[in-house]
Structure formats: C-alpha cells, structure tokens
C-alpha cells in the first residue's frame, strides 16, 4: 500500500477520534492559533544548511530565535487585540515557533555529515513526545476539568522537552563563533520563492478563517458556538480531504507544455472530484457521523483541483520576472473579493462560506489563466490545438454527471444510517468504475 494512502488513513483515524472526543468550540481555539503557527514556521521552510562545518549552525539558530521572537510579539498583539479570551494561547504558541525549524536545521547538519542514525533519533524523539502529549491532553480534556485553554497552551509548550533532550544529545556540534551575516544568507535565502508559494496558500486559508469569523460574529451576529462548529467542520475536518487530494494527485512530472499538464490533470482528477461532490452527504456521515454541512463540502472539494493548478503555475513562473506580480495579484484578489462575495451570496440565500470558497477559487484561477497565456505566448503555442481534448473531457464529465444524477432516482443519497450510506457509496463507486472502464475502451477504439 502506498505511503500516502497509509498516512491518509492514519490521519483520518485521528480526525475521527477528535470528532468523537473534542468539542468543536474548544477545537476552534486551536484552529485559530495553529493556523497562524503554520504560517510562521513555514517562513523557515526554505532554510537549507549546506555546510559540513558546524561553525554556522549556532549562529543560524540564533537568527531563527531572533525572527521567532518578532513572530511571538506579533502573535501576542493579535491575541491581545482580537482574541482576548485566548491571548495566552497565542503567547505560548509564539514562544515555541523557533523549536521546529531549530530541530530541522540540526537534522540537516547531521544528514549532511552522514550521521543519519542521529538524525533519525531526533525525529523519533520529537514525534514520540508530540504523540504522547496529544494523548495525555486528550485524556485530561475528557476526564478532568482542566481549562481547555491551559491544555492547548501546554500542547505548544511541551515541545521544549524534546528540544532540550535533542540539544543535550548533540551539544558537541554547537560552536560559538563570530560569523558575518553574508555567510548566513545562502542558508536562509535558498529556494525562498517556493516558500512564498506555500505561504500564499496558507494565507488564503487563514484569510478565509478570519474573514468568516469576524463576518459571522460581528456583522451577522451569529452565536459563537454556531460559528465555531461551522468553521471547524469546514476548515479543519473537510479541509483534510482537500489537502490529501492536492498532495496525492500533484503530478510527479510537470510537462514543459503547461496545456498538456493541465489537460492530464483535468482528465484524471475532475471525474473523481465530481463523484466525491455528489457523494458528499454519505461520505461525511460515514466518517464523522453527520452530513449537516455536506452542501458546503460538495463545493469545497473542487478547490483541490485549483490548488494543484495554482501550485503548478507558480512553480513554472518561479524564475520569471512576473512571479511576484502574479503572487501579489492572487493575494490582493483574495483580500478584495472575500467580503463582497460573502455578503452577496448571503443576500442571495446561500451559505456565506460559498462566498469565501468562490473568492479563493477566483484568486487561484486568475494566476492560472495568466500563466497559461504567458507560456502560450513565450513558446508560441496555439491553445486551439488542445481545444478538442478539452471539449472531450468536458463532454465525458457531463455524461458522468448525468449518469450519477439519474442514479439518484434509483439510489437516493439522503440517509441518516451509516450502513445505508456505505451501501450507497459502494453502488456509486461501482458505477463510476464501470463508466471509466467504458470510457477508456471507447478512447482506444476511437
């Protein structure tokens, strides 16, 4: 079995456990803080320690700590200004930002010096303590009356334990020497544009969370518990499937011709996305015991396709002059369109989350279009040559949609029984497989 599939199953089991044991209102506090934490630590994702000497290791860690202190201050200010009740969670998170990148750079040094056993030991220590702390905190949450904010704070602060152990075990590699700032630049500025791409995607996510939270609670006066439950469902549980699909279906090889790459991706992923969208109700019922927000998931799932295309587009532009312009355009579109679309969709009688999802898709779609136009012009490609392939894919997926919609007359999707939901999923998957088999046979004959 593929490692990706195993990781997906293990992650899904953890989500199901959390869904059964943790209140969504309490989980929302963690979601707000941890999402910001991911943005901060991802600013260090481009760090590449490329010297076998340990002379630059300690100064590099000092730089990481210094940058993290600024992030800690920002975290505390955000918590103090906007989330007064959980400001100490923001503070405890800020105090631990430096830990993961510090451990990562130590591992890089060890791997570079062929000390892979030591590096593996560090990974085991760090993972073990994090796993144990999660288990202990879940037990304390369910069987004691300890304040949930205290438990979340301790979840961040426990990272000091593996860090101290790792530093003690590897104390010999730390050498305090004066170095020039220029010597550290290659370590911190390597592949920085790739970091910008991942940060932009995280920024889309965090903006969605924040804009919706403040719109729902301040403008539309929704109850906090209702908002927390809704946003945790969509931006924690449901987003897990988006992340998995994005990782699993990201092409191993990117063709020089971006048109071919996108056509292959559409052909592979769009039918599956349609199937998951139609089966959103039964799937969520099986995994999480509730299909209340299935109508949101049915639209959200298409985001995975646009995320992959956006990632491909930005990686192809990474060495081009217009990279920064396209990246900034995408972020500005997200900022400018989110609130108006949330309000417009709400007035039209739709969920406000639809407005946010559409704004994200639009923000991803514009850079995709710009990249296609740019590469077709540079390589003097004529998109009309690919038009027939695109039309065929559209026709095939329209037929799939019609078949799955007509199938609902025989096998309705609405059910509150998990066993029935599994049976419905099985029938629809069988029909989907048969359709794909016939489609492949027809293409060969043609």
Protein Blocks (a to p, Z undefined) as FASTA:
>chain_A
ZZklmmmmmmmmmmmmmmmmpcfklmmmmmmmmmmmmmmmmmmmmpccfbfbfklmmmmm
mmmmmmmmmmmmmmmmmmmmmmmmlmmmmmmmmmmmmmmmmmmmmmmmmmmnopaklmmm
mmmmmmmmmmmmmmmmmmmmmmmcbdfklmmmmmmmmmmmmmmmmmmmmmmmpccddddf
klmmmmmmgoklmmmmmmmmmmmmmmmmmmmmmmmmmmnopafklmmmmmmmmmmmmmmm
mmmmmmmmpcfbdcfblmlmmmmmmmmmmmmmmmmmmmmmmmmmmmnopaklmmmmmmmm
mmmmmmmmmmmmmmmmmmpmklmmmmmmmmmmmmmmmmmmmmmmmmnopafklmmmmmmm
mmmmmmmmmmmmmmmmmnopafklmmmmmmmmmmmmmmmmmmmmmmmmmmcfbdcbfklm
mmmmmmmmmmmmmmmmmmmmmmmmZZ
